[in-house]
């Protein structure tokens, strides 16, 4: 387990498909500090958790940033099977389930300063990982079911008037692809992330975003991990960066992150760890 930090900043954003900036906001910055843990129940079954604290701030204008504990994420990851592929290659198949829910009553209807969307989310992900010697390619796809949310007003307008405080949140889907170098000491990878909202509507011209907007994004980036050996065995450092290359109703964000983790062995005999 360990701690992660990320910094997300953007000045330009897509209002529907139209890319623009907003001098009343300047640059919108979001910082996340979180704790994460991963416990291996068996060699094939892991359970994970993620608890972030989020803070937002804009460099211009009068919109005040928000801060607080966001959503607790709980995941189960299962290795279905490993298949030999060629003389030296192997292909592993995984199934992953995640459930996240808000821990505090933070405000969702104050985008882009909100720290989250306050929905309960259930995500199903399938993943394939191919490794040949120390080089690998990983691909995964996911589908997320999102619950409705309640906002602090008794009516709102999206593409029509709704005389209620309940907002119907569209589901989401996307994929991730990564490739790079993986050894017992180093992981270095290039990453492609895609997110698509299955429904929703575009931000109206010169209006604020709304929780049920269609939010699509494609990001590219790099990740690194270094695992110490000998006296510092178990200590791991991570770092990464991503940039939004295409989007709809999202900011063109640059994200940098880093983390420190420690791997603890509770078994009676020395264990061999796989990435």
Secondary structure, DSSP 8 states (H G I E B T S, - for coil): -EEEEEEEEESEEEETTEEEE-TTT--EEEEEEEEEEEEESSSSEEEEEEEEEEEEEESSSS----EEEEEEEEEEEEEEEEEEETTTEEEEEEEEEEEEEESS---SSSTTT-S-----EEEEEEEEEEEETTEEEEEEEEEEEE--EE-SSS-EESSSEE-SSEE----EEEEEEEEEEE-SSEEEEEEEEEEEESS-B---TT----TTB--EEEEEEEEEEEE--GGGTTEEEEEEEEEEEEEESSB--EEEEEEEEE----SSS------
